[in-house]
Amino acid sequence: MNHETIAAYIADGKAVLGIEFGSTRIKAVLIGDDHAPIASGDHTWENRLEGGIWTYHLDDVWTGVQDAFANLQRDVQANYGVTLTNLAAFGVSGMMHGFLAFDENGRQLAQFRTWRNTMTAQAAEKLTALLGFNIPQRWSIAHLVQAMMNGEAMVPQIHHLTTLAGYVHYQLCGRNCLGIGEASGMFPIDSDALDYDQHMLDKVDALAKTYHMPWTLREILPCVLCAGEDAGVMTAEGAKLLDPTGTLQPGALMAPPEGDAGTGMAATNSVAVRTGNWPADTAAEAEKALFESYRETMKKQYPNVTLVPDYYSYTLSSYVPMAKGGTAPSIFQPPFTDPQLLISQHLVGDVTDALERAGVLDEFSPSYLEMLSDENGRIYGLPRDGYVLGMHINVALFREAGPVGEEGLVFPASETYGGWLFTNIAWNFGCVGENALEYQDEDGRWVCNFTSDECVAAMEYIRDLRWKYDILNADATTTDWAGAHSLLGTGEAAMNFAADDSVDQPTSNKGLPVEDFALIPFPAGDAGRYALAGGTCYMFAPNITEDQATALMAYLTVLGKMPYLNDQIIEGMRADYAAKRDRGAPVLPAISAWNDEDYNAAKQAIIDEYCNVDMRLYNDFFDSITQGTIMLRSEEPVFAQQLYRELTAVIQRVITREGADVRKALQKAQDSFQEYLDDEINDY
């Protein structure tokens, strides 16, 4: 949808609104005809600990949702020049579980008890034994029965019981209902009947009668609806609650309210997690077999967790709308260029508590911990591995005739790849310290510096590779990361700038035998030898639940990616490196992102066991790191991807136009990126 189409779509009342109540933010997202977000607004809030109970005040619910909607209205007006007056449909999602009880007059009977509360151990144990079904402490029924066992006076007065999403939905349209996913966190669901399990209802009703309760569960629980079923329409009163200005009109179709997981608790066999980067059908058979082995291990050791394969391969441009729209995979693998941006935009989930329960908070290498934390020390991911940039070499071509192929050096110059590689070359020409590509001035303003003599010299070097030495691949402007590996692997090129974490790309993926492959340090420049040190991390969807986070820690344990030693970790490592060897990928020393010496030593021992290469072809690279003969640098500190994009445009110009003015092209890129910095971070 283009800008004009979206504006008309909103004005005609065809847009769909979703509001999600997270633990720290209330988010409002407007969706267009193609199901992509077109506007958003949010409101930050915090739960309260009152009388030993984690809670939110219902006044805060409405203050927050009204503020989020008002911010969305402003976003619509600013971007499309129209006012949102009508909606086609509307849906509410909220933090799963919890306890909200009301009497027949709609009066709240007790504090809202959120998912965070775990004071129902006695009831959870009793219900588990009674039903033959594991009932977690956080489930609504556990809170109800605990309150009943504690003799709370309000329990006999309950007219209806619901969750946060159910409460908001009820207030907006007058229907006491829940989507089936949300309902599964209140009471067990019969998957055949698509309703509460009647046999279990009867058992709890019998228990309630011993406490002289005047109600049955069926009477006080919300009705269960599946997606697409009639859940009511927004009333005039509901529209005014959402938008006190009266601009928003009633009549929107309401979707059944859902929770932020729709998957229940881990201990119930109902936690499902979408695992991004699952190998697609077109992947190598060995890789697919490896992940199927992970799934079988999870079934055996964690039968309460369901892995839902997702073939999604992360890119920033694709992930952002998915995160805003609530459709991101539970776990995904971004490079270390993006975590701080994702964290600052609230697009990833906080997993600090899950990491603490797993006992690994103290194992982070400081640099990785910093990249994955916010200013308050909360953590939003964990490292998968580190890498250091070097050069991949097709040894066979050197053996035959020296550094030749049809194209000697691959230099991918599409999208952001060229700029990414160029930063490392620029450092070796002296673009560090006072000549850095971007830096903060004495006033704290971020400044870019593409026109230093050092940066100009580095770009002239790229120009000379094309026009003076003629060794670059001919179609560099359309070559991406995968294409560069393909050219090396198929023997069309002799050298490629790449890191140790991608050695499987030209070998097992593109056919280059491991005996014909080498990895050497990044070439030195006039200012010394620098190499980019980065890596890939695991991060999590912004709507990740505590249960899903815990389940994913188990999954990463099975993968051998958690920094402690046990049989699962060892077997995960063995499976990983055996699969690398079996599919013809080099098995090399790992650049660890963790501190634990025992863990790192055990991992290296397994690598040595499965090593399938002549390390003489790799020792220079790894020795340069361990002996400190190469200086390691992290990626540029702010908005690295945009910086890479601007520099890639310059590279494309100088390798396609022999007489291009390098300094002038860099000045244009500098002006553009400085404007971007001023808009996004300097507030100019």
C-alpha positions in Angstrom: 0.0 0.0 0.0 1.3 3.4 -0.9 1.0 6.6 1.2 -2.2 7.8 -0.6 -3.8 4.4 -0.5 -3.2 4.0 3.3 -4.6 7.5 4.0 -7.8 6.6 2.1 -8.0 3.2 3.7 -7.9 4.8 7.2 -10.3 7.6 6.3 -12.8 4.9 4.9 -12.8 3.1 8.3 -11.2 -0.1 6.9 -8.1 -0.3 9.2 -7.8 -2.8 12.0 -6.6 -1.9 15.5 -4.8 -4.2 17.9 -3.9 -3.2 21.5 -1.5 -5.3 23.5 -1.0 -5.0 27.3 2.6 -6.0 28.0 4.3 -6.1 31.4 6.1 -2.7 30.7 4.3 -1.2 27.7 0.8 -0.9 26.3 1.1 -0.9 22.5 -1.5 0.1 19.9 -0.9 -0.9 16.3 -3.0 -0.1 13.3 -3.0 -2.7 10.5 -3.6 -2.1 6.7 -5.0 -4.3 4.0 -1.8 -6.2 3.6 -1.7 -7.0 7.3 1.4 -4.8 7.8 1.5 -2.1 10.5 0.8 1.4 9.2 0.7 3.4 12.5 1.4 2.8 16.2 1.4 4.4 19.6 2.4 3.2 23.0 2.4 3.9 26.7 5.0 2.8 29.4 3.7 1.5 32.6 5.0 -0.5 35.6 3.4 -3.1 37.9 3.2 -2.4 41.6 4.0 -4.6 44.6 1.3 -3.9 47.1 0.7 -6.0 50.2 3.0 -8.7 48.7 0.9 -8.8 45.5 2.1 -7.8 42.1 -0.7 -5.7 40.5 -1.8 -3.0 38.2 -4.6 -0.5 39.1 -7.5 -0.6 36.7 -7.4 3.2 36.5 -3.8 2.8 35.1 -5.2 0.4 32.5 -7.5 3.1 31.1 -5.0 5.9 31.5 -2.5 3.8 29.6 -4.7 2.6 26.8 -6.1 6.1 26.2 -2.5 7.5 26.0 -1.4 4.7 23.6 -4.4 5.4 21.4 -3.9 9.1 21.5 -0.3 8.6 20.4 -1.5 6.4 17.6 -3.9 9.1 16.5 -1.1 11.6 16.4 1.0 9.1 14.3 -1.9 8.7 11.9 -2.4 12.5 11.6 1.3 13.3 11.2 2.0 10.6 8.6 -1.2 10.5 6.5 -3.0 13.8 7.2 -6.3 12.1 8.2 -8.1 11.4 11.4 -8.9 7.9 12.6 -12.7 7.9 13.2 -13.8 4.4 12.4 -12.3 0.9 12.6 -13.2 -2.2 10.7 -12.2 -4.5 13.5 -10.5 -4.4 16.9 -8.7 -6.9 19.1 -7.1 -7.0 22.6 -4.2 -9.0 23.8 -2.8 -8.9 27.3 -0.3 -10.6 29.6 -1.5 -14.1 30.1 -2.9 -15.6 33.3 -3.9 -13.5 36.2 -7.0 -13.0 38.4 -9.6 -10.3 38.0 -12.9 -10.9 40.0 -16.0 -8.8 39.9 -19.4 -8.9 41.6 -22.8 -8.7 39.9 -22.6 -4.9 39.7 -19.2 -4.9 38.0 -17.4 -3.9 41.2 -13.8 -5.1 41.5 -13.6 -7.5 44.4 -9.8 -7.9 44.9 -6.5 -6.6 43.6 -5.7 -7.7 40.1 -3.2 -10.6 40.6 -0.9 -10.7 37.6 1.0 -13.6 36.1 4.0 -12.6 38.2 2.4 -13.8 41.5 3.4 -17.2 42.8 1.6 -17.5 46.1 -0.8 -20.3 45.2 1.5 -23.3 45.8 -1.1 -25.0 48.1 -3.9 -24.7 45.6 -1.8 -25.6 42.6 -0.7 -28.8 44.3 -4.2 -29.7 45.3 -5.6 -29.0 41.8 -2.9 -31.0 40.1 -3.7 -34.0 42.3 -7.5 -33.6 41.9 -7.4 -33.2 38.1 -4.5 -35.4 37.2 -3.3 -32.4 35.2 -0.4 -30.1 36.1 -1.9 -26.7 37.2 0.8 -24.0 37.5 0.7 -21.4 40.3 0.0 -18.6 37.9 -3.2 -20.0 36.4 -6.4 -18.2 37.2 -8.0 -21.3 38.7 -5.1 -21.7 41.1 -5.7 -18.1 42.3 -9.4 -18.7 42.7 -9.0 -21.9 44.6 -6.2 -20.5 46.8 -8.5 -17.5 47.7 -11.3 -20.0 48.5 -9.0 -22.1 50.7 -7.7 -18.9 52.4 -11.3 -18.0 53.3 -11.3 -14.6 51.4 -14.7 -13.1 51.9 -14.9 -11.9 48.4 -14.9 -15.3 46.8 -18.7 -16.1 47.3 -19.5 -12.7 45.7 -17.8 -13.5 42.4 -20.1 -12.9 39.5 -17.5 -13.2 36.8 -13.8 -13.9 36.6 -11.5 -12.9 33.8 -8.0 -11.9 32.7 -6.7 -8.4 31.8 -7.5 -8.9 28.1 -10.9 -10.3 28.9 -11.6 -7.3 31.2 -10.8 -4.7 28.6 -12.7 -6.6 26.0 -15.8 -6.8 28.3 -15.6 -3.1 29.0 -15.4 -2.2 25.3 -18.2 -4.4 24.0 -20.1 -6.0 27.0 -19.2 -9.6 26.1 -17.5 -11.8 28.8 -15.5 -14.1 26.6 -11.9 -15.1 25.9 -10.0 -16.5 22.9 -9.2 -20.2 23.4 -5.5 -19.5 23.9 -6.1 -17.1 26.6 -8.7 -19.3 28.2 -6.2 -22.1 28.4 -4.3 -20.1 31.0 -7.4 -19.9 33.2 -8.5 -23.5 33.1 -7.6 -26.7 31.2 -9.1 -26.9 27.7 -10.7 -30.0 26.0 -9.0 -29.9 22.6 -11.8 -31.8 21.0 -14.7 -29.7 22.4 -12.7 -26.5 22.1 -14.0 -25.5 25.5 -13.2 -25.9 29.1 -12.8 -29.6 30.1 -16.2 -30.4 31.5 -15.0 -33.4 33.5 -12.4 -31.2 35.3 -15.0 -28.4 35.8 -17.2 -30.9 37.6 -14.4 -31.9 39.9 -13.6 -28.3 40.9 -17.3 -27.5 41.3 -17.5 -30.4 43.8 -14.5 -29.0 45.7 -16.1 -25.5 45.7 -19.3 -26.9 47.2 -17.4 -28.1 50.2 -16.6 -24.5 50.7 -20.2 -23.5 50.2 -19.7 -21.5 47.1 -23.0 -20.3 45.4 -21.6 -20.5 41.9 -20.3 -23.0 39.4 -17.2 -22.4 37.3 -19.1 -22.4 34.1 -21.2 -19.5 35.5 -18.3 -17.3 36.4 -15.6 -18.1 33.8 -15.7 -16.3 30.4 -17.0 -18.2 27.5 -14.4 -19.7 25.1 -14.3 -18.6 21.5 -12.0 -19.6 18.6 -10.5 -17.1 16.2 -13.0 -15.7 13.8 -16.0 -16.3 16.0 -18.4 -13.5 16.9 -17.0 -11.7 19.9 -19.2 -8.6 19.8 -19.0 -5.1 18.5 -17.5 -2.0 20.1 -20.2 -0.1 21.9 -20.5 3.7 22.1 -19.4 3.5 25.8 -16.5 1.3 24.7 -15.4 3.8 22.0 -15.5 6.6 24.6 -13.4 4.6 27.0 -10.8 4.1 24.3 -11.0 7.7 23.0 -12.4 10.2 25.5 -12.4 12.9 22.8 -15.3 11.2 21.1 -13.5 11.1 17.8 -13.6 7.3 17.5 -17.0 5.9 16.5 -18.5 2.6 17.8 -19.3 -0.4 15.6 -16.0 -2.1 15.1 -16.1 -5.9 15.0 -14.3 -7.4 18.1 -12.0 -10.3 17.9 -11.9 -12.7 20.8 -9.4 -11.4 23.4 -6.2 -13.3 23.6 -3.1 -13.5 25.7 0.5 -12.7 24.8 1.3 -16.3 24.5 -1.8 -18.4 23.8 0.2 -21.4 24.9 -0.3 -21.9 28.6 2.5 -22.8 31.1 5.6 -24.9 30.5 4.5 -27.5 32.9 1.3 -28.3 31.1 2.5 -29.6 27.9 1.1 -26.4 26.3 4.1 -24.2 25.7 4.9 -23.6 22.1 7.8 -21.6 20.8 8.5 -20.6 17.2 12.2 -21.2 16.5 13.5 -18.8 13.8 16.3 -20.0 11.6 15.0 -23.6 11.3 16.4 -25.1 8.1 14.0 -24.9 5.2 13.2 -27.8 2.9 15.9 -26.6 0.5 18.6 -26.8 3.2 21.3 -29.6 3.3 20.0 -32.9 4.5 22.6 -33.0 7.2 21.5 -29.7 8.6 17.8 -30.7 8.5 18.7 -34.0 10.2 20.6 -32.1 13.0 17.6 -29.9 13.8 15.2 -32.9 13.8 17.6 -34.5 16.3 17.2 -31.4 18.5 13.4 -31.7 18.2 13.5 -35.4 19.2 15.7 -34.6 22.2 13.4 -31.8 23.3 10.4 -34.2 23.1 12.2 -36.7 25.3 13.7 -34.4 27.8 11.2 -31.5 27.8 7.8 -33.1 26.8 6.1 -29.9 28.0 7.6 -27.9 25.2 6.5 -27.9 21.5 9.0 -26.6 19.0 7.2 -24.9 16.1 9.7 -24.6 13.2 9.9 -21.2 11.6 12.1 -20.8 8.5 12.5 -17.1 9.1 16.0 -15.8 8.5 16.5 -12.4 10.2 16.8 -9.1 8.5 16.2 -5.8 10.3 13.7 -4.6 7.6 11.6 -7.7 7.9 11.7 -8.1 11.6 10.6 -4.6 12.7 7.0 -4.9 11.3 6.7 -8.5 12.6 7.7 -7.4 16.1 5.3 -4.4 16.0 2.5 -6.6 14.7 3.1 -9.4 17.2 4.1 -12.0 14.6 7.8 -12.3 15.3 9.3 -15.8 16.0 9.9 -16.5 19.7 13.7 -16.8 19.1 15.8 -15.4 16.2 19.4 -14.7 15.4 20.4 -11.1 14.6 23.9 -9.9 14.2 25.5 -7.7 16.9 24.9 -4.6 14.8 21.2 -4.5 15.7 20.6 -5.4 19.4 20.9 -1.9 20.8 18.5 -0.5 18.2 16.0 -3.3 18.8 16.3 -2.8 22.6 15.8 1.0 22.4 12.7 0.6 20.2 11.2 -2.1 22.6 11.2 -4.7 19.8 12.7 -7.5 21.8 11.8 -9.4 25.0 13.5 -9.0 28.4 14.9 -12.4 29.4 16.9 -11.3 32.5 14.9 -13.4 34.9 15.1 -16.5 32.7 18.8 -16.2 32.4 19.1 -15.7 36.1 17.1 -18.9 36.7 19.4 -20.7 34.2 22.4 -19.5 36.3 24.3 -17.9 33.5 24.3 -14.2 34.2 27.8 -14.2 35.5 29.2 -16.0 32.4 28.8 -13.2 29.9 31.9 -11.7 28.4 31.6 -8.0 29.3 31.6 -6.7 25.7 28.7 -9.0 24.8 26.8 -8.2 27.9 27.0 -4.5 27.1 25.7 -5.1 23.6 22.7 -7.1 24.9 21.6 -4.9 27.9 19.7 -1.7 28.3 20.7 1.3 30.4 19.0 -0.3 33.5 21.0 -3.5 33.2 18.1 -5.6 31.9 19.2 -8.3 29.3 17.5 -9.0 26.1 19.5 -11.8 24.5 22.5 -14.1 24.8 25.4 -14.6 22.5 25.5 -17.6 20.1 29.1 -17.1 19.1 31.7 -14.5 18.2 33.6 -14.0 15.0 36.6 -12.0 13.7 36.7 -10.7 10.1 39.5 -12.1 7.9 40.0 -13.3 4.4 38.7 -16.6 2.9 41.1 -18.1 0.4 40.5 -20.6 -2.4 43.8 -22.4 -1.9 43.4 -24.5 -5.1 43.6 -21.4 -7.3 46.7 -20.2 -5.5 48.3 -23.6 -5.9 47.6 -23.5 -9.6 48.5 -20.0 -10.6 48.6 -17.5 -7.8 45.8 -15.1 -6.8 43.7 -15.4 -9.9 40.3 -16.7 -10.9 37.9 -15.2 -13.3 37.7 -12.6 -10.6 40.5 -12.3 -8.0 38.8 -10.6 -5.0 35.1 -10.7 -4.3 33.8 -7.4 -2.9 30.1 -7.5 -2.3 28.8 -4.0 -2.8 25.0 -4.4 -2.7 22.7 -3.2 0.1 24.9 -2.7 3.2 27.6 -5.2 2.6 30.1 -3.0 0.9 30.0 -0.3 3.6 30.4 -3.0 6.3 33.6 -4.3 4.8 34.8 -0.8 4.0 34.8 0.2 7.7 37.4 -2.4 8.5 39.6 -1.2 5.6 39.1 2.4 6.7 40.3 1.5 10.2 43.5 0.0 8.7 44.0 3.3 6.8 43.7 5.3 10.1 40.0 6.0 10.5 40.2 5.5 14.3 40.5 7.8 17.3 40.3 11.4 16.1 39.7 10.2 12.6 36.9 7.8 13.5 34.0 7.4 11.0 31.6 8.5 13.7 32.2 9.9 17.2 30.7 12.0 19.9 31.9 15.6 20.2 32.4 17.5 23.5 28.7 18.4 23.6 27.6 14.7 23.3 26.5 15.2 19.7 27.1 12.3 17.3 29.2 13.4 14.3 30.1 11.4 11.2 33.5 11.9 9.5 33.7 10.4 6.0 35.9 13.2 4.5 39.1 12.8 6.5 42.2 12.2 4.4 42.4 8.7 5.8 38.8 7.8 4.7 39.4 9.3 1.3 42.6 7.2 0.9 40.7 4.0 1.9 38.0 4.7 -0.7 40.6 5.5 -3.3 42.1 2.0 -2.5 38.7 0.5 -3.3 38.6 2.5 -6.6 42.1 1.3 -7.5 41.1 -2.4 -6.9 38.6 -1.9 -9.7 40.2 0.5 -12.1 44.0 0.2 -11.6 44.3 -3.5 -10.7 41.0 -4.8 -12.1 40.7 -7.7 -9.6 37.1 -7.1 -8.3 34.2 -9.2 -9.4 32.5 -7.6 -12.3 29.0 -7.4 -10.8 30.0 -6.2 -7.4 27.1 -3.8 -7.1 24.6 -6.7 -7.2 26.7 -9.2 -5.2 25.6 -9.9 -1.7 27.0 -11.9 1.1 25.8 -15.2 -0.2 26.9 -14.4 -3.8 30.4 -13.6 -2.6 30.7 -17.0 -0.9 29.3 -18.7 -4.0 32.0 -17.1 -6.2 34.8 -18.3 -3.9 33.3 -21.8 -3.5 32.8 -22.4 -7.2 36.3 -21.2 -8.1 35.3 -18.0 -9.9 37.2 -16.0 -7.3 40.3 -16.5 -5.2 39.7 -14.3 -2.2 36.8 -13.0 -0.1 36.6 -10.8 3.0 34.7 -12.9 5.5 34.8 -14.2 9.1 35.5 -17.5 10.8 31.8 -18.1 11.5 30.9 -18.4 7.8 33.5 -20.9 6.7 30.8 -23.4 5.9 29.4 -21.1 3.2 32.0 -21.6 0.4 32.7 -25.2 1.5 29.8 -27.4 2.5 27.2 -25.0 1.0 29.0 -24.2 -2.3 31.2 -27.2 -2.9 34.8 -26.0 -2.1 36.6 -29.0 -0.5 37.9 -28.3 3.0 41.5 -29.1 1.9 41.3 -26.3 -0.7 40.1 -23.6 1.8 42.1 -21.3 4.1 41.4 -18.5 6.5 44.0 -15.7 7.0 44.1 -12.5 9.0 42.6 -9.3 7.6 45.3 -7.5 5.6 47.2 -4.7 7.3 47.0 -1.1 6.2 49.1 2.0 6.6 47.8 2.5 10.2 48.2 -1.2 11.3 46.1 -4.3 11.3 42.5 -4.1 12.7 39.8 -6.7 12.4 36.1 -6.4 13.1 35.0 -8.6 16.0 31.3 -9.3 16.2 29.0 -12.2 16.3 25.5 -13.5 16.3 23.2 -13.6 19.2 19.9 -15.1 20.2 17.1 -12.6 20.9 13.5 -13.0 21.6 10.1 -11.6 20.5 8.9 -8.6 22.4 5.8 -10.5 23.6 7.8 -13.5 24.9 6.3 -14.9 28.1 8.1 -16.1 31.2 7.1 -19.7 30.3 8.3 -19.4 26.7 11.6 -17.8 27.8 12.2 -20.7 30.2 11.4 -23.2 27.5 13.8 -21.5 25.1 16.6 -21.7 27.7 16.0 -25.5 27.6 16.1 -25.5 23.8 19.4 -23.6 23.8 20.7 -26.2 26.3 19.9 -29.0 23.9 21.7 -27.0 21.2 24.8 -26.9 23.4 24.7 -23.1 23.4 24.4 -22.4 27.2 27.6 -21.7 29.1 27.6 -24.6 31.5 28.5 -28.2 31.4 26.2 -31.1 31.6 25.3 -34.1 29.4 22.9 -32.1 27.3 25.4 -29.4 26.6 28.1 -31.9 25.7 25.8 -33.9 23.4 24.6 -30.7 21.8 28.1 -29.6 21.1 29.0 -33.1 19.7 26.0 -33.1 17.5 26.8 -29.6 16.2 30.4 -30.3 15.3 29.8 -33.8 14.0 27.2 -32.4 11.6 29.7 -29.7 10.5 32.3 -32.4 9.7 29.8 -34.7 8.0 28.5 -32.0 5.7 32.1 -31.0 4.7 32.3 -27.7 6.7 35.7 -26.9 8.4 35.6 -27.6 12.1 37.7 -24.8 13.6 38.5 -23.3 17.1 35.6 -21.2 18.4 35.7 -17.6 19.4 33.8 -17.8 22.7 31.4 -15.2 23.9 31.4 -16.7 27.5 33.8 -16.5 30.4 33.6 -20.0 31.9 37.0 -21.6 31.4 35.8 -25.2 32.0 33.1 -24.7 29.4 35.5 -23.2 26.8 38.0 -26.0 27.4 35.4 -28.7 27.0 34.2 -27.1 23.8 37.7 -26.9 22.4 38.3 -30.6 23.3 35.3 -31.6 21.2 36.4 -29.3 18.4 39.8 -31.0 18.4 38.1 -34.4 18.3 36.1 -33.5 15.1 38.7 -31.3 13.5 38.8 -32.1 9.7 41.4 -29.5 8.4 45.1 -28.8 8.2 45.4 -26.2 10.9 48.4 -24.8 9.1 45.9 -23.1 6.8 44.3 -21.4 9.8 46.9 -20.9 12.5 47.9 -17.4 11.3 44.4 -16.2 11.7 43.8 -17.6 15.2 47.3 -16.7 16.4 46.8 -13.1 15.4 43.8 -13.1 17.8 45.3 -15.0 20.7 48.7 -13.3 20.5 47.3 -9.8 20.0 49.1 -9.1 16.7 45.8 -7.8 15.3 43.6 -5.2 17.0 40.0 -6.1 17.4 37.2 -3.5 17.1 33.5 -3.7 17.5 31.2 -2.4 14.7 30.5 1.3 14.5 28.7 2.4 17.6 25.4 4.0 16.4 23.1 3.2 13.5 25.8 1.0 11.9 23.5 -0.4 9.2 22.5 3.1 7.9 26.2 4.1 8.0 27.0 1.0 5.9 24.2 1.8 3.5 25.6 5.3 2.9 29.2 4.1 2.3 27.9 1.3 0.1 26.4 3.9 -2.2 29.8 5.6 -2.5 31.5 2.3 -3.3 29.0 1.6 -6.0 29.7 5.0 -7.5 33.5 4.7 -7.5 33.6 1.2 -9.0 31.1 1.9 -11.7 32.5 5.4 -12.7 36.2 5.4 -13.4 36.5 9.2 -13.0 34.3 9.5 -9.9 35.3 12.2 -7.5 35.9 10.2 -4.3 36.0 13.1 -1.9 32.8 14.7 -3.3 31.0 11.3 -3.1 32.1 10.9 0.5 31.0 14.5 1.3 27.5 13.7 0.0 27.3 10.5 2.0 28.5 12.4 5.1 25.8 15.1 4.7 23.2 12.4 4.3 24.2 10.4 7.3 24.7 13.4 9.5 21.2 14.5 8.8 20.1 11.0 9.7 22.0 11.2 13.0 20.6 14.6 13.8 17.0 13.4 13.2 17.3 10.1 15.0 19.7 10.7 18.0 20.9 14.3 18.2 17.4 15.8 18.3 18.4 18.6 15.9 
